């Protein structure tokens, strides 16, 4: 027995087959996701995202239930009779009715939570690779910098989609089951495509943006500051310029979050007049802005991740 | 089998107009090779070319018959890098991962299937004495453990070649000895060809069978340690019986360089060109003494290194 255990401790050869480098990207994504899910600090944010989803989920159910249960009745609230159409009109303002705005608003709220999570997780997933000089570990392997980037972005994409696209799809599924599913799923196919499109826009944009900013600043606090500047201060500035100073709606293009929202609603085929606030740039302008930001991020990443730097 | 570990033919690389490597030609057999050189010698450039990170400006090369290739030929580049296990000088650890996760991830990045990478990570960590620490985060490891886990991630895919960049950096003497023994065992008992890039001559002497000395982008010396150090025909070890001070003065008067004077009467000297051994005896006679021993002396690796760098 001693001889067998001694043999087990000795070095053994390996004669397996190597896989394609794309599997390395998948491994990177899995590890990145694991590192994000491990942090107990994020569980509170995941719980918040879950609460938001439940609000939409049960809210949509409530609207349909009210309409079906009280179709010909008068409701008394505190002894005051309230007509049903007034009550459902109030609920319709929340757009919990299986329309484009239902999914747009859900993704909007969930997207903000995922943005907060990404700001906190950016240094863990990417920034630390540069701060603690872990890049040689990755780029000395038979993968290119694009496989490395793909892996990191996939990990971020998983988080974004778990918080936005997946809940929206569940909401779409629920709406079909609450209404007449035979007609709903076919007549609202554009919304299904729109959910996937809005999710894709957020996934690609936020992945690239987070990767670029995390590599730039590396640490959590600076990353939060940059993220706050991008998604809070720019938003406030855009609102001040367009709504306050009555400048051209094109100034709203500096609000990245609004650009994503506009493009999402275009994917969802929402009526342009129903978008709030009203003064908005064109969809094409928003798309151009988002594309330019993504190209800048890609260019920065190409320049910043150099395999030759792994040997000093 | 006749395969060469490294077969480099007139390899050169220029950063703009600056020649980082010039006409490097090496044919090295499998084994443990030390790559010595001062800062700016071209070691890093050579390592980058061997890893396929940059292409040579001119020349060709093979590592165990696999041609050198950069990322312009992704398939060939991948084949080259899968042949090599690289242990970087930098920290290169991932905070938040355990030792097992770190090494298993390395295996997957090399292209191993996930289950095999995990199994292999257990084996390699056990072989390197980290089996009890494998479930601990790597940031909590001691320096010696960190170096071993870095070696583990280089070893996980069972490469033919190990490329180690300053592997004993930061280790205490005991840790350094243990690590060097590991490297020697991997080379001697497990058939790995090791290229040890370092500026520590003692590491090379302890582990390597073959030494390549780079300076100014050129190969200044190559061979086994004993071959390199035994190539001096101008050095002698003399045992003199008589007045050592008189003999020393006489040597110095003849422009003979005194390298070392050990015990009284024991001299290591370097003679000028056209010196003949007979003249030692004439000097001894003139100073009233006798030469008891006159043998050709090897220089140490350090002396060789400093001489080559100085030239």
Interface residues (C-beta under 8 A of the other chain):
Chain A: X8 X9 X10 X11 X12 X13 X14 X15 X16 X17 X18 X19 X20 X21 X23 X24 X27 X28 X31 X35 X38 X124 X128 X129 X132 X133 X134 X135 X136 X137 X138 X140 X141 X142 X143 X144 X307 X308 X310 X311 X312
Chain B: X44 X47 X48 X51 X53 X54 X71 X74 X77 X78 X79 X80 X81 X82 X86 X88 X89 X90 X91 X92 X93 X94 X95 X96 X97 X101 X105 X106 X108 X109 X110 X111 X112 X113 X114 X116 X120 X123 X124 X126 X127 X153 X155 X157 X158 X165 X186 X189 X190
